[in-house]
Amino acid sequence: MVYNYKLTIKKQLIMSLNLYGMNPQIYDDYISTAIEKINFDKVFTIIEQLYEQKKKLKILDLCCGTGIFPRKWLIKLDNITYKGVDINQNFIDFANTNLANNKFQFIVNDALTYNTNEKFDLIIATSSYHHIIDENKRKYLNNIYLHLQDDGYLLIYEKMVDKFNDRIEAVDCGTKFYLERIKYILKSENISDNQMFALFNELYLTAIRHDEYKVDFDYLLNDLDYCNLKLKEYFKLWPDTNVFKNEMVGDFVFIIQKT
């Protein structure tokens, strides 16, 4: 048997520099930056509007991370049931430890294949689509479709980069996106060491396309259309100036329904 030392060293290096394999508190701190709060506030405002209409909500969160969104936002709503799914055992343990409430259930599972045989009023995918490798993105959206009520809503919050045609262009687009994002954050607030590390780690992971597989706006729209999901409305939250030549680069919240 030939042992591939180079491949093993590369894997060890990536994992040692990967915030998703570290203490979940690092990621949780990162999601607490002001720019992320603005994005989550927008998602929650939309959910509140749906809640007012329906008076109760059955929610599925595919790729729920450390559970910060239910812990800090959804906890404010009374008549809801929530299932959060993530493949990261440490993140789910962190979520269960920090939100012990029978309205909220956190499950270790793969968002691509998870099946409850249930339908949900609302499915949320906050900063999760870009964690799915490109060839599985439609599988992820198809699984969302299968779990969504016919009159239900899908809310996606995503970071969209510029279009690219190859790996070199992907590195360029991802790096430019995060450099501008980091400059904006440093000008806007004082951040902790954990938050600083996580920001630059996301830049690194985006550049090497490992655990971070960001795509452009039209790529997402094409995937939605393929999976019989239609974009009802979208909101661009960052940047509010012409930082990028392509105005469809930045942070977006999408309201989506079945076709």
Number of C-alpha atoms within 10 A of each C-alpha: 3 4 7 8 9 9 10 11 11 11 11 12 11 16 14 12 15 17 21 19 15 14 12 21 14 18 22 20 17 21 20 17 16 15 19 14 15 14 21 22 14 17 22 18 12 14 20 17 11 17 18 10 10 11 13 15 22 17 23 25 25 26 26 28 28 28 25 20 20 20 17 13 16 18 15 12 15 12 13 16 17 20 18 25 22 23 18 19 16 18 25 24 16 19 25 18 11 13 19 12 10 8 13 20 17 23 20 18 18 15 22 19 11 18 13 7 7 11 18 22 20 24 26 22 21 22 21 23 25 21 17 20 16 14 8 13 18 21 17 22 21 20 17 27 22 14 20 22 19 14 11 20 23 27 22 20 24 23 23 22 24 23 18 15 7 8 12 11 14 22 19 15 22 26 21 17 21 21 14 15 19 16 10 14 17 12 8 11 11 12 16 13 12 15 19 17 17 22 20 15 16 21 22 20 20 24 23 18 19 16 16 20 20 28 22 17 19 13 13 18 14 13 18 22 14 13 19 13 21 18 16 12 10 14 14 18 15 17 17 10 7 9 14 15 8 11 14 17 23 24 21 21 23 18 18 19 22 19 12
